[in-house]
Every structure is written in C-alpha cells, then in structure tokens.
Amino acid sequence: QVQLVESGGGLVQPGGSLRLSCAASGSIFSVGSMGWHRQAPGKQRELVAVISSVGYTNYADSVKGRFTISRDNAKNTVYLQMNGLKPEDTAVYYCKVVTSNGIYVYWGQGTQVTVSS
C-alpha cells in the first residue's frame, strides 16, 4: 500500500507565497516522476509542474517564473514553492507520483489553496 501525504495548503493574499509538500510512503520501490496538478471549481484537472527522477522539470505556462518544483529522493518527497500567487491559482492541488517503470500512478488526497484578499 502506498500513501501520499500532502501538506502546506491554505489561505493567502494575492502576491503571497505557499510551499506544498508531498511525502510518499509504503510499498513504493522505485519512484519515477513526481508532480503537482490542480483542479479549480468547474474546471478540469491540469498539470502544474513535474520533476523527473534526475531533476528535469516542466511547468505549465501559467506558473512559469512563479512556481518552483523540487524533490528529495532520500525522503520520497516533492515540494512546490509558490510565489506571486494570484486569485486564479485558487484550486485543490494534488500530488502525483509515478513509479520508475511507469506502471503505477498514485495520487494524493489534495490540499486546498485559496488566494484571496
């Protein structure tokens, strides 16, 4: 059984910052890519950022220059540093982990991020 535990969401004013964390635990033998997706009310879930096992990163155009994804392989943990937050960043953010063989995909339970004055 694999568990992804997310933390770090909350309410922040426009222009503020938050840092999300997602720790993978359990019977996960080899972690491949790790990433963050988000889903706003009435919208489809979308990719925010992803990082490969060797550190290659990819970002949605809407967050480039504001968000930074990183990972700690020893802890099977992925982070998302979010700066310059905008109201349109408001969503539930989900962590996603894919095993290195690409066969298994795991999702976190989601953490709410609300950007509002």
C-alpha positions as a Markdown table, in Angstrom:
| # | Residue | x | y | z |
|---|---|---|---|---|
| 1 | Gln | 0.0 | 0.0 | 0.0 |
| 2 | Val | 1.3 | 3.4 | -1.0 |
| 3 | Gln | 0.3 | 6.6 | 0.7 |
| 4 | Leu | 0.9 | 10.2 | -0.4 |
| 5 | Val | 0.6 | 12.8 | 2.4 |
| 6 | Glu | 0.2 | 16.4 | 1.3 |
| 7 | Ser | 0.6 | 19.5 | 3.4 |
| 8 | Gly | 1.1 | 23.2 | 3.1 |
| 9 | Gly | -2.1 | 24.5 | 1.6 |
| 10 | Gly | -4.1 | 27.4 | 3.0 |
| 11 | Leu | -5.4 | 30.9 | 2.5 |
| 12 | Val | -3.0 | 33.6 | 1.3 |
| 13 | Gln | -3.4 | 37.1 | -0.1 |
| 14 | Pro | -2.5 | 37.9 | -3.7 |
| 15 | Gly | 1.2 | 38.2 | -4.1 |
| 16 | Gly | 1.9 | 35.9 | -1.2 |
| 17 | Ser | 3.7 | 32.6 | -1.0 |
| 18 | Leu | 3.0 | 29.0 | 0.0 |
| 19 | Arg | 5.0 | 25.8 | 0.0 |
| 20 | Leu | 3.4 | 22.5 | -0.6 |
| 21 | Ser | 4.9 | 19.2 | 0.4 |
| 22 | Cys | 4.0 | 15.6 | -0.6 |
| 23 | Ala | 5.7 | 12.6 | 1.0 |
| 24 | Ala | 5.3 | 9.1 | -0.4 |
| 25 | Ser | 5.4 | 6.1 | 1.9 |
| 26 | Gly | 4.7 | 2.5 | 1.9 |
| 27 | Ser | 5.5 | -0.2 | -0.6 |
| 28 | Ile | 6.9 | 2.0 | -3.3 |
| 29 | Phe | 10.1 | 0.5 | -4.5 |
| 30 | Ser | 11.2 | 3.0 | -7.1 |
| 31 | Val | 9.9 | 6.5 | -7.6 |
| 32 | Gly | 10.0 | 8.0 | -11.1 |
| 33 | Ser | 8.4 | 11.3 | -11.9 |
| 34 | Met | 6.7 | 13.4 | -9.2 |
| 35 | Gly | 4.4 | 16.3 | -9.8 |
| 36 | Trp | 1.6 | 18.6 | -8.9 |
| 37 | His | -1.8 | 19.0 | -10.6 |
| 38 | Arg | -4.6 | 21.3 | -9.7 |
| 39 | Gln | -8.3 | 21.5 | -10.1 |
| 40 | Ala | -10.4 | 24.6 | -9.8 |
| 41 | Pro | -14.2 | 24.5 | -9.4 |
| 42 | Gly | -15.9 | 23.7 | -12.7 |
| 43 | Lys | -12.6 | 23.1 | -14.4 |
| 44 | Gln | -10.6 | 20.0 | -15.4 |
| 45 | Arg | -7.6 | 18.9 | -13.5 |
| 46 | Glu | -4.4 | 20.4 | -15.1 |
| 47 | Leu | -0.7 | 19.8 | -14.8 |
| 48 | Val | 1.1 | 22.5 | -12.7 |
| 49 | Ala | 4.6 | 21.1 | -12.6 |
| 50 | Val | 6.5 | 17.8 | -12.9 |
| 51 | Ile | 10.0 | 16.7 | -12.0 |
| 52 | Ser | 11.8 | 13.6 | -13.2 |
| 53 | Ser | 13.9 | 11.3 | -11.1 |
| 54 | Val | 17.0 | 13.1 | -12.3 |
| 55 | Gly | 15.7 | 16.5 | -11.8 |
| 56 | Tyr | 14.3 | 17.6 | -15.2 |
| 57 | Thr | 11.4 | 19.9 | -14.7 |
| 58 | Asn | 8.4 | 21.1 | -16.7 |
| 59 | Tyr | 5.9 | 23.8 | -15.8 |
| 60 | Ala | 2.5 | 25.0 | -17.0 |
| 61 | Asp | 2.9 | 28.3 | -18.8 |
| 62 | Ser | 0.6 | 30.0 | -16.3 |
| 63 | Val | 3.1 | 29.3 | -13.4 |
| 64 | Lys | 6.5 | 29.7 | -15.1 |
| 65 | Gly | 8.7 | 32.1 | -13.2 |
| 66 | Arg | 6.5 | 32.0 | -10.1 |
| 67 | Phe | 6.4 | 28.3 | -9.0 |
| 68 | Thr | 9.4 | 26.0 | -8.4 |
| 69 | Ile | 9.2 | 22.2 | -8.1 |
| 70 | Ser | 11.9 | 20.2 | -6.3 |
| 71 | Arg | 12.3 | 16.8 | -4.7 |
| 72 | Asp | 14.2 | 15.0 | -2.0 |
| 73 | Asn | 14.8 | 11.5 | -3.3 |
| 74 | Ala | 16.0 | 10.2 | 0.1 |
| 75 | Lys | 12.7 | 11.1 | 1.6 |
| 76 | Asn | 10.5 | 10.4 | -1.5 |
| 77 | Thr | 9.2 | 13.9 | -1.1 |
| 78 | Val | 8.2 | 16.5 | -3.7 |
| 79 | Tyr | 7.8 | 20.2 | -3.0 |
| 80 | Leu | 6.1 | 23.1 | -4.8 |
| 81 | Gln | 7.2 | 26.6 | -3.8 |
| 82 | Met | 4.6 | 29.0 | -5.0 |
| 83 | Asn | 5.4 | 32.7 | -5.1 |
| 84 | Gly | 3.5 | 35.6 | -6.5 |
| 85 | Leu | 0.2 | 33.8 | -6.0 |
| 86 | Lys | -2.8 | 35.1 | -7.9 |
| 87 | Pro | -6.5 | 34.5 | -7.4 |
| 88 | Glu | -6.6 | 32.3 | -10.5 |
| 89 | Asp | -4.2 | 29.9 | -8.7 |
| 90 | Thr | -7.0 | 29.0 | -6.3 |
| 91 | Ala | -7.7 | 25.3 | -6.6 |
| 92 | Val | -7.2 | 21.9 | -5.0 |
| 93 | Tyr | -3.7 | 20.8 | -5.5 |
| 94 | Tyr | -2.9 | 17.1 | -6.0 |
| 95 | Cys | 0.4 | 15.4 | -5.8 |
| 96 | Lys | 1.1 | 12.7 | -8.3 |
| 97 | Val | 3.8 | 10.0 | -8.2 |
| 98 | Val | 4.6 | 7.6 | -11.0 |
| 99 | Thr | 6.8 | 4.6 | -10.4 |
| 100 | Ser | 10.1 | 4.4 | -12.4 |
| 101 | Asn | 8.7 | 1.6 | -14.6 |
| 102 | Gly | 5.7 | 3.8 | -15.5 |
| 103 | Ile | 3.2 | 1.2 | -14.4 |
| 104 | Tyr | 1.8 | 2.6 | -11.2 |
| 105 | Val | 0.4 | 6.0 | -10.6 |
| 106 | Tyr | -0.5 | 7.4 | -7.2 |
| 107 | Trp | -2.4 | 10.5 | -6.3 |
| 108 | Gly | -2.6 | 12.4 | -3.0 |
| 109 | Gln | -5.8 | 13.4 | -1.3 |
| 110 | Gly | -5.5 | 17.0 | -2.4 |
| 111 | Thr | -4.8 | 20.2 | -0.5 |
| 112 | Gln | -6.8 | 23.5 | -0.9 |
| 113 | Val | -5.0 | 26.6 | -1.9 |
| 114 | Thr | -7.1 | 29.8 | -1.8 |
| 115 | Val | -5.7 | 33.1 | -3.0 |
| 116 | Ser | -7.9 | 36.0 | -1.9 |
| 117 | Ser | -7.8 | 39.4 | -0.2 |
